Amino acid sequence: MKEKVRELSNGVKIPVVGFGTYKLENDNDEVCNMVKEAIKAGYRSIDTASFYDNEEGVGKGITQSGINREELFITTKVWPDDDGYENTMKAFEKSLSKLNLDYIDLYLVHWPTEKIKDTWRALEDLYRQKKVRAIGVCNCTIEQLESIIEFANINPMVNQVELHPNRSEKELIKVCKRHNIVVEAWSPIMRGQLMSNEIIKELAKKYNKSEAQIILRWHLQNNVIAIPKTSSPSRIKENLDIFDFNISKEDMKKIDSLNTGERMKPQKYENLYKVI
């Protein structure tokens, strides 16, 4: 189904729902088993990061899944401690080795820092060397994103940000659309905090879907890629079962009304790159 993938600015196709692995750990093979479970359920996009300290487990799950590598879309990220050109190149090779892969589908700058120019140059070189199929950023504001576009030779193809009904980022989405940048949502269901919201509960009952499915469908209809994370096998399947219904415009507006613009909690890394 065409709706299940989006096309990046370079023509690479990315699934519209990915499996998030934040706080899933290598210990006791938890992340390995969850990645296998997700792939078995139909996920083809797996999102990790060096900071999550679980790339080895993710790689093991990919290998043990038995799915052809070409069918999967794997994302990882470079952490601020590894910013700058040389550090980023080394961090990438380390991630590649831990994941036991020959290439990465999407490599992201986890948080932009004052060394973003050098870090981004490294990502551009990795892209030119065909070690990555696409490059992008995370957690960039409109100002930060436009600053990066000014000096970039290759524009970011993705901006992955905290995005959910309480923080809908409508202006950022508009700017990204103008620059042909796909928006991804981390914590798309706000780590479960919206499950008791009366509007969400009402719509779940109306459409005969779970609260999480309503929120994930809202993301899709806003052209935002969602990366939900769960360690529950039943919810892994449930989160992917969102392609058989549409939320009406009226009900989409009800969900939009929940926006406060607030983060779930303050992020200490958000001011590492100050645009002057």
N, C-alpha and C positions, 0 to 999 in steps of 0.2 A: 504494500500500500504506500502510495507516494507520501502520505501524511506522516509516515513513520521515520522519514529522513529529511534533513535540511541540507542544502548545498552551500558550502563555504565559498568565499570570493574566488578561490582558485579552482573550484569545481569539485573538490573533495566532498563526499557525502558523509554526514554525521547523523547517527540516530537521535531522535528527538527526546528519548528517555534513556538516561544512563544509570548505571549502578554505582552509587557512591560508597567509598570504603573508609571514610574518616572514622577513627576510633574503633575500626575493626583491626585486630592485632594478629601479628605473626604467631604469637604464643598459642599453643594447643591447636595449631592449624585452623583457627577460626576463620581468618580471612580467606585462606585457600578453599575451605569448604563452602563459604558463602559465595565466593566468586564462581565456583563450579555450579552451585545451586542457581545463581542468577543466570548463568549461561544456559543451563538446562531449561530454565523457565522462558528463555527467549531473548534475554538481554544480549546485545552485541557491543555495547559501549560500557567500558569499565573505567572509572575515574579514581586515580590515586595521586600521591605526591611524595616527594622525599621526606617531607615533614611528618607524614603519617607513620613513617617507620614500618611500613608493611609491604613494600614493593616486592620483597622476596616471596611472601605469601601469595600476593596477587599473581606474580609470575608462575608460581607453582600451580595455582588454580587454573590459569590459562592453559598451561601445558597439559594438566590432567583432564581438562574438559574434553579433549579430543576434537575440538572444533578447529577448522583450518584458520591459521593466523589471519589470512586475507579477509575473513568474514568478521573479524573483530576490530573495534576502534578503541585504542588504548591511549589514555591521557595521563600524563604526570607533570610535575611542576618543579621549578627551581626555587628554593627557599632564600630569603634575604641574606642569610649567613654566607651564601655562595654567590652573591651578586658580583658584577664585574665580568669582563670577558673571559679570562683564563679560568677563573673559579667556576663560571657557568659551564664552560666546555668540559671541565673535569666532573662537575656534578652530573651532567648529562650522561657521560660515559658510565658513571657509577650507577645511575638509575637504570640505564640500559642493561648493564650486567646483572643487577639484582632482579630485574624483570625477566631476564633470560630471553631477550628479544633482539632482533636484528635492526629494528627501527621502531620509532614511536609515531603514533598517528597525530597526536596533538601535544605540543610542549608549551607550557604556560609559565609566565613570570608570576609567582605566587602573590607577591606584594611588590609594587614598584618602589625603588629606593632612589637615593641621589645618584646611584651608579647606573640608572636605567638605560642610559645611552649605550654603555659598554655591554650591559647584559643583553640588550635588544640586538646589538650587532652580533653577538654570539648566536642568538636564536636565528637571525637571518642567515648566518653562515651554515648552521646546522640544516636549515631548510634548503639552501642552495646545494649542499652536499647530499641531499636526499636521505638524511638520517631521520628527518621528521617530515611528515606529510603536510602539517599545518602548524602555525605558531600563533600565540595570542597572549593575553594578559588576564590577570585576576584582580578584582577589587579596585578597579580604576574608576575614579570619578570622571565626570564630563571634562573637567579642566585637565586632569592628568592624561586622559585618553587623547584629547586634541593636541596636547603638548607632544606626546609620543608620535602622533601622526605627522607633526611638523618636521621631525628629524628622521623618521623612519624611511628606509628605502623600500621596505615591504610593510604594508599596513598590518596591524593585528587583525586576525581573522575571527577571533573570539574574545569576548570579555566575560569572564565568569565572576559573578557578584552575588552577595547575599540578596535574595529576591524571593518574596512571598507576599500574600495579600496585605500584610501589615507594612510592607516596604516594597511597593510595586514599581518604583523606579521608572515611571512613565517617560520622563524627559530623557533619561539616559537611554532608554530603548529607542526613542526617536533619533537621538544623535547617532547611535550605533547603526540604525537602519540607513541613515543618510550616508554613512561611511562604509556600508556593506559589511558590517561586523555583526556576527551572530552573538546573541546574548544567552548565557547559560546561568541557571539559578542553582547556587548551593544552598543547602537547607531550604528546599522549596516548600516543605510543609511546616517550616518553622519548628523543627524538632518536636513536632506533636503538640505544640502550644495552642494551635488553632482548632484542635479537635472538639473542644467544648464550646466553641463559638456558636451562638444561636443561629446566625445566618447560614453558616456552613452546615450545621446539623439539619436545618430546615431543607436546604438544597439536596443534601444527601438522601433524605427521605423522599423528596420529590422525584429525583432521578433514579432512585433505587440503587444508589452507589454508596461507597464508604466516604467519609469526610476527606480522607487522603486522596481518593480518586477525583473528587470534585475539585480540590485544589490543584492537582496535577493537570486536570483537563483545562482549568483556567489558564495555567501556564502555556499549554499548547496552543490555545486559541489566541493568546497574546504573542505567538511566535517566539516563545522563550523555551529553550531546552531545559528540561528538569533533570536533576541528578539526585533522586531520593536515596537515602541510606537506611537500611534496616537489616537486622540480623534474624528476623523472623521469616522462615520459608514461606508461610502463607501470605505475608505482606509483600514479599518479593514478587510473587505472582500477581497479587492484587494491584500493585503499583503499575504494572504493565498493562493491565486490563482497562484501558481508558480510550480505546479507539472505536467504540461502538455507540457513542452518544455525543451530542452537542449541547452545550449550555446556551440558553437563549441570551440575546443581547441584554434584555432586562435583568436577567439573573447575573450576567457578567458584571453589570453595573453595581449590583448589590454587593458582590465580592470586592469590587473596586472601592466601595465606600469604607472598607475596613482599613484603608491605607492611613498610617500615621507618619510614615517616613522614618520611624525609629529602628535602630538595630536591636537585635536580640540582647546584645551586651556590647559595651565599648570594645573597640579593637585597637590594641596598642600599636599595631603596625600601620594604621591607616594614614599617618602623617610622615612616613619615611621619605616620601617624595613630595616636596612642596613646590608647586608651580608658582613662579614669581611673575 
